[in-house]
Amino acid sequence: MPSLRTALLQSSGRPGAVAENLKALDEAAARAADAGARLLVAPELFLTGYAIGDAVPELAEPAAGPGSEAIAEIAVRHGLAVLYGYPERDGERIFNASQLIGPDGVRLANYRKTHLFGCFEQEWFTPGEQTVVQADLDGIRIGLLICYDVEFPENVRAHALAGTDLLLVPTAQMHPFQFVAESVVPVRAFESQMYVAYVNRTGPEGEFEFVGLSCLAGPDGVVRTRAGRGEELVIGEVDPEFLAASRAANPYLADRRPCLYGSLA
């Protein structure tokens, strides 16, 4: 099975300017497709911006809203799948969500962030209730989490047990927590034997300062590609043959003793 070439878009776009963010995503998709990528991953709340304050209700849209339609057109035009973050409206509730759209424009998966970080998110968003959301792309089982979610090892292990090969984590990682991108994410990839694509915002935005450092970490804990602190598009390979060999050599999942872990729940 061939590798899945994956592009990580490290960018904050422009908060509150959906049309400009869609344009930036379209340009990144063109560059990613030219480099042979089949998947483009954008950061948390990329469609609208993260630091949008009380504009959240105004900018939120349904999963099948105009933003998803525009991104489906981008995916089809450039022949690659796109994962993006956005505020999802469902009735009176608003979720911090991410959506994966296939290269044919079909909506493949929608995930709602289960662990909300800080006062801003807890004020405006409802926490999601579904831990494992997955889709298949080119024979790779893709799972979705968002930012803070990946800092809970239980979330990543749940994906491992459900067969996730590549975990996509759009994020808004801010100063001074850069150790998550530098250290925690590669460890998560190793301990649960999967690839993890952690894709961050960058630079100042409202009261926040995002640290960049987006990465694609492999099941051996080695980072395949790493962005710096600025706007950047980086590309890495998700190799299913290497993943299978790594899982055979590292028996964490087989050696688990779930009967001992009841107290964790």
LINQUILIN-V708504 format. One record per pair of residues at least 4 apart in sequence whose ideal C-beta (glycine too) atoms are under 6 Angstrom apart, sorted by sequence separation. I is the first residue (numbers start at 1). GAP is how many residues later the second one is. D is the distance in Angstrom with one decimal. If there is no record, write none. Layout:
i=I gap=GAP d=D
i=I gap=GAP d=D
//
This chain:
i=42 gap=4 d=4.1
i=48 gap=4 d=5.6
i=52 gap=4 d=5.9
i=55 gap=4 d=5.3
i=61 gap=4 d=3.2
i=64 gap=4 d=5.8
i=102 gap=4 d=4.7
i=117 gap=4 d=5.4
i=119 gap=4 d=5.9
i=121 gap=4 d=5.2
i=145 gap=4 d=4.0
i=153 gap=4 d=5.9
i=173 gap=4 d=6.0
i=178 gap=4 d=5.9
i=179 gap=4 d=5.1
i=180 gap=4 d=4.4
i=181 gap=4 d=5.9
i=187 gap=4 d=5.9
i=218 gap=4 d=5.2
i=246 gap=4 d=5.9
i=251 gap=4 d=4.8
i=32 gap=5 d=3.9
i=45 gap=5 d=4.6
i=89 gap=5 d=5.5
i=116 gap=5 d=4.1
i=136 gap=5 d=5.8
i=137 gap=5 d=5.5
i=145 gap=5 d=5.2
i=159 gap=5 d=3.8
i=189 gap=5 d=6.0
i=204 gap=5 d=5.1
i=227 gap=5 d=4.3
i=14 gap=6 d=4.7
i=61 gap=6 d=5.6
i=101 gap=6 d=5.6
i=102 gap=6 d=4.9
i=116 gap=6 d=5.0
i=149 gap=6 d=5.1
i=217 gap=6 d=5.2
i=218 gap=6 d=5.5
i=75 gap=7 d=4.8
i=87 gap=7 d=5.5
i=88 gap=7 d=4.5
i=134 gap=7 d=5.8
i=135 gap=7 d=5.2
i=173 gap=7 d=5.8
i=189 gap=7 d=4.3
i=227 gap=7 d=4.9
i=13 gap=8 d=3.8
i=32 gap=8 d=4.7
i=100 gap=8 d=4.6
i=159 gap=8 d=5.7
i=173 gap=8 d=5.7
i=188 gap=8 d=5.8
i=202 gap=8 d=5.2
i=215 gap=8 d=4.8
i=216 gap=8 d=4.6
i=88 gap=9 d=3.7
i=100 gap=9 d=4.5
i=116 gap=9 d=5.6
i=134 gap=9 d=5.0
i=201 gap=9 d=4.0
i=216 gap=9 d=5.0
i=225 gap=9 d=4.6
i=145 gap=10 d=5.8
i=202 gap=10 d=4.1
i=13 gap=11 d=5.3
i=29 gap=11 d=5.4
i=48 gap=11 d=4.3
i=71 gap=11 d=5.4
i=86 gap=11 d=5.9
i=99 gap=11 d=4.7
i=116 gap=11 d=5.4
i=133 gap=11 d=4.9
i=185 gap=11 d=5.5
i=215 gap=11 d=4.6
i=225 gap=11 d=3.8
i=200 gap=12 d=5.5
i=224 gap=12 d=3.9
i=71 gap=13 d=5.9
i=85 gap=13 d=4.7
i=98 gap=13 d=5.2
i=114 gap=13 d=5.6
i=185 gap=13 d=4.6
i=214 gap=13 d=4.2
i=114 gap=14 d=4.7
i=200 gap=14 d=4.7
i=97 gap=15 d=5.1
i=113 gap=15 d=5.7
i=199 gap=15 d=4.8
i=212 gap=15 d=5.6
i=112 gap=16 d=2.8
i=143 gap=16 d=4.3
i=83 gap=17 d=4.7
i=95 gap=17 d=4.0
i=96 gap=17 d=4.1
i=198 gap=17 d=5.4
i=212 gap=17 d=4.2
i=9 gap=19 d=4.6
i=67 gap=19 d=5.7
i=82 gap=19 d=5.1
i=150 gap=19 d=4.9
i=197 gap=19 d=5.0
i=47 gap=20 d=4.9
i=216 gap=20 d=3.7
i=81 gap=21 d=5.1
i=143 gap=21 d=3.4
i=196 gap=21 d=4.8
i=81 gap=22 d=5.3
i=111 gap=22 d=4.2
i=141 gap=22 d=5.2
i=80 gap=23 d=5.3
i=141 gap=23 d=5.5
i=195 gap=23 d=5.7
i=79 gap=24 d=5.2
i=109 gap=24 d=5.2
i=131 gap=24 d=6.0
i=141 gap=24 d=4.6
i=142 gap=24 d=5.1
i=143 gap=24 d=4.8
i=144 gap=24 d=5.5
i=145 gap=24 d=5.0
i=146 gap=24 d=5.8
i=147 gap=24 d=3.9
i=219 gap=24 d=5.6
i=7 gap=25 d=3.6
i=63 gap=25 d=5.7
i=140 gap=25 d=5.0
i=147 gap=25 d=5.6
i=194 gap=25 d=5.8
i=21 gap=26 d=5.8
i=75 gap=26 d=4.9
i=109 gap=26 d=4.0
i=132 gap=26 d=5.4
i=140 gap=26 d=5.4
i=193 gap=26 d=4.7
i=220 gap=26 d=5.7
i=60 gap=27 d=4.0
i=62 gap=27 d=5.7
i=108 gap=27 d=3.9
i=131 gap=27 d=5.1
i=132 gap=27 d=5.8
i=167 gap=27 d=5.6
i=171 gap=27 d=5.9
i=173 gap=27 d=4.9
i=219 gap=27 d=4.1
i=59 gap=28 d=6.0
i=61 gap=28 d=5.7
i=75 gap=28 d=5.5
i=189 gap=28 d=4.0
i=202 gap=28 d=6.0
i=18 gap=29 d=6.0
i=60 gap=29 d=4.0
i=72 gap=29 d=5.2
i=76 gap=29 d=4.4
i=96 gap=29 d=4.6
i=165 gap=29 d=5.9
i=166 gap=29 d=4.5
i=167 gap=29 d=4.7
i=168 gap=29 d=5.1
i=169 gap=29 d=4.7
i=170 gap=29 d=5.3
i=171 gap=29 d=4.9
i=172 gap=29 d=5.0
i=7 gap=30 d=4.0
i=18 gap=30 d=6.0
i=71 gap=30 d=5.5
i=75 gap=30 d=5.6
i=95 gap=30 d=5.9
i=132 gap=30 d=4.8
i=164 gap=30 d=5.6
i=189 gap=30 d=5.8
i=5 gap=31 d=5.2
i=56 gap=31 d=5.6
i=94 gap=31 d=5.7
i=95 gap=31 d=5.7
i=117 gap=31 d=4.0
i=186 gap=31 d=4.3
i=190 gap=31 d=3.5
i=5 gap=32 d=4.6
i=156 gap=32 d=4.8
i=160 gap=32 d=3.8
i=181 gap=32 d=3.9
i=185 gap=32 d=5.4
i=5 gap=33 d=5.7
i=6 gap=33 d=4.7
i=7 gap=33 d=4.7
i=8 gap=33 d=5.4
i=9 gap=33 d=4.8
i=13 gap=33 d=5.8
i=16 gap=33 d=5.5
i=72 gap=33 d=3.8
i=93 gap=33 d=4.4
i=95 gap=33 d=5.8
i=111 gap=33 d=3.8
i=113 gap=33 d=4.1
i=115 gap=33 d=4.8
i=178 gap=33 d=4.3
i=4 gap=34 d=5.7
i=15 gap=34 d=2.8
i=60 gap=34 d=4.7
i=115 gap=34 d=5.1
i=174 gap=34 d=4.8
i=175 gap=34 d=4.6
i=100 gap=35 d=5.5
i=109 gap=35 d=5.9
i=114 gap=35 d=5.8
i=157 gap=35 d=5.5
i=174 gap=35 d=5.9
i=178 gap=35 d=5.9
i=186 gap=35 d=4.7
i=15 gap=36 d=5.4
i=16 gap=36 d=5.5
i=156 gap=36 d=4.8
i=174 gap=36 d=5.4
i=175 gap=36 d=5.4
i=15 gap=37 d=5.4
i=47 gap=37 d=5.8
i=186 gap=37 d=5.8
i=46 gap=38 d=5.1
i=173 gap=38 d=5.7
i=16 gap=39 d=5.9
i=46 gap=39 d=5.1
i=47 gap=39 d=3.9
i=48 gap=39 d=5.9
i=40 gap=40 d=5.7
i=45 gap=40 d=4.5
i=44 gap=41 d=4.2
i=38 gap=42 d=5.2
i=39 gap=42 d=4.7
i=40 gap=42 d=5.0
i=41 gap=42 d=4.6
i=42 gap=42 d=4.4
i=37 gap=43 d=5.7
i=195 gap=43 d=4.9
i=29 gap=45 d=5.2
i=33 gap=45 d=4.1
i=33 gap=46 d=5.9
i=98 gap=46 d=5.6
i=33 gap=47 d=5.4
i=63 gap=47 d=4.8
i=22 gap=48 d=5.2
i=26 gap=48 d=5.0
i=30 gap=48 d=5.8
i=98 gap=48 d=5.6
i=29 gap=49 d=4.3
i=193 gap=54 d=4.9
i=81 gap=56 d=5.4
i=193 gap=57 d=5.8
i=56 gap=68 d=4.4
i=98 gap=72 d=5.1
i=166 gap=72 d=5.1
i=165 gap=78 d=6.0
i=83 gap=85 d=5.1
i=85 gap=85 d=4.4
i=38 gap=100 d=5.9
i=44 gap=102 d=5.7
i=44 gap=103 d=5.2
i=50 gap=122 d=4.7
i=44 gap=126 d=4.5
i=41 gap=127 d=5.4
i=43 gap=127 d=5.0
i=44 gap=127 d=5.2
i=44 gap=128 d=4.3
i=4 gap=134 d=5.5
i=4 gap=136 d=4.9
i=1 gap=138 d=5.1
i=51 gap=154 d=4.4
i=51 gap=155 d=2.9
i=41 gap=156 d=5.3
i=43 gap=156 d=5.3
i=43 gap=157 d=5.8
i=51 gap=157 d=5.6
i=41 gap=158 d=4.6
i=43 gap=158 d=4.6
i=8 gap=189 d=6.0
i=12 gap=189 d=4.3
i=10 gap=190 d=5.8
i=12 gap=190 d=5.7
i=15 gap=190 d=5.9
i=6 gap=191 d=5.9
i=8 gap=191 d=4.7
i=12 gap=191 d=5.8
i=10 gap=192 d=5.4
i=12 gap=193 d=5.4
i=37 gap=198 d=5.8
i=35 gap=200 d=5.4
i=10 gap=202 d=5.5
i=31 gap=202 d=5.7
i=10 gap=204 d=4.3
i=28 gap=205 d=5.6
i=8 gap=206 d=4.8
i=10 gap=217 d=4.4
i=11 gap=220 d=5.1
i=10 gap=222 d=4.7
i=9 gap=224 d=5.5
i=7 gap=226 d=5.9
i=8 gap=226 d=5.1
i=7 gap=228 d=4.9
i=6 gap=230 d=5.8
i=5 gap=232 d=5.8
i=6 gap=232 d=5.6
i=3 gap=234 d=4.2
i=4 gap=234 d=4.2
i=3 gap=235 d=5.9
i=3 gap=236 d=4.6
i=1 gap=239 d=4.6
//
